[in-house]
Structure formats: structure tokens, C-alpha cells
Amino acid sequence: QAPEDSSAACSQVPLVVIFSATWCGPCKVMMQRMQNIAQQLGPGGVKVVKIDTDESEGGAELASELSIYKLPTMMFCGPNHGKAAVQVQGLVKEAVLLDLVQQRSQFMGNDLARCMKW
């Protein structure tokens, strides 16, 4: 479970949740692209959370609950009752991801507990 104070500590930062698996090559590419974006934007630019559907406790169940059946899937989470603002599947160019983070950050939140229904 997410710590109770995690949403308060990061509430102004967009949240991107990447559903992946260790055997998934495209997942590794997408994680690296999001890490590049996070580094480019600096502190407070974007928070990236990885959920391994095979190894994270409850990862497979959470992916199933959110109807995620393809990897990698990225959820750009918003504050509206656990619904994703944007969901992206497969390989996406880094420039497109950066645009999603920058253009959608005005309505994205990072309340992980609410976004992921924990």
C-alpha cells in the first residue's frame, strides 16, 4: 500500500504509472524513456512509478482490475476518482511522452492511493 502521506508530499507533481514485466523488452525501453523525461524536467517535473505485473505484490490483480492486458501500459493519472487521464500502450516516442506530461500536467494529480484504488 502507498504511505498515507505520499499524496501530500507530491501533490503538485504529475504521476505516470508504468505496468511492466521483467521479461518485457519494450517495458524496459519505456521505463528508460520516462526516466529520461523525469531527469530532463528535474525535481517536481513528473513522478514515475513502476508496477511489475509478475513481481510486485498485487501487481497482476491491480492490472486485471484496471483492464490492463498489454505491456507496457502507462497511466497518466488524474485526480478524478481513480480514473486515468490518459492510458498509453506499447512503445511511444520520448517526445510524445514529454508532450503528454507537459500538456496534461494542469489536470493530472499524483494521489497514488486514489489513482490506483489502494
N, C-alpha and C positions, 0 to 999 in steps of 0.2 A: 504494500500500500504506500501511497505517497504521504510524506510527512504533512501534518496539519498546517504547518506554517509555510509550506513551499509556495503556495499561491500568493501569499502576502509578500514574500521575498522577491518574486519575479513577475508581479502582475502587469508590468508595463512592457514585457518582452513577448514577441510572437513565439508561439510554440509549434514545432514541427515534430511529429511522432513518426518514426520510420519503423514499419513492420518488416522484419527481415528474417533470414536464417543463415547459419554459418556456411552451409553448402551452396548458397545462392551468390554467384558471381556478380550479377547486376546489383544486388543489395550492397555489396562492398563498394561498388562504383558510386552508387547514390549516397552512401554514408560519407564517402570521401568528398563528394561534391558539396554536401551540406556542411561538412566541417570546414571546407574552404570558404564557403559563404559566411559561416559564423566567424571565422578568423578575419575575413575582409571587413565585416561590419563592426567587429570589436565588441567589447562588453555592452550588454544591453541590446544588441542587434537582433539576435534570434537565439532561442534555446532549442537544442536538438536532443530528442530522447529516442533511443533505440530499444525496440522490443523484439527479442528473438522469439519467434513463434515456437521453436523447438526447445530452447533452453531457459527462457525467462519463466519464472513461476507464474502460472495462469496466462501465459502468452497465447497459447493456442485457443484457449477458451475465450479470451478477450477478442482475438481476431475473428473467431466464429460469431461472437455476439455482435460485432460491428460489420459483419458480412464481408470480411476481407478474405479472399480466396486466392489472390495472386500476389506474388512477391517480386520485387519490393512494392509496398504500398506506403505512401506518405500522406499523413493527415495534417493539414494546416488547421489547427484547432481554433475555434471561436468560442465566445462566452455564452452561446445560446443553448443552454440545457444539454450539453454533451454532443451537439451535432458539429460535424466538421464544416469549416468554412469552405475548404477545397480538399478534394481527395485526388491524388495522382498515383497512377500505377505504371510500373515499368521504368525504363530508362528515360530520363528527361535531361535536356541540356542544362548546364550550370546557369547560363544566362536567363533561362526561363524560370528556374527555381529562385534566383535572385529577384527577378521581377515579381514573382508571387509573394515573396517575403516583403518586399518593399511596398508594393501596391496594395496589399491586403492587410498590412500591419495596423491600419487605423481601426479595424473591427476585429482583429484577432486578439485573443487573450491567451494566457498560458496557465489557466487554472486546471492543472493536470487531473486532479481528482474529479472535477466536474466534467471535463472534456472526455475522460476515459471511463466515466461512470464508476469510479472506485469508491 
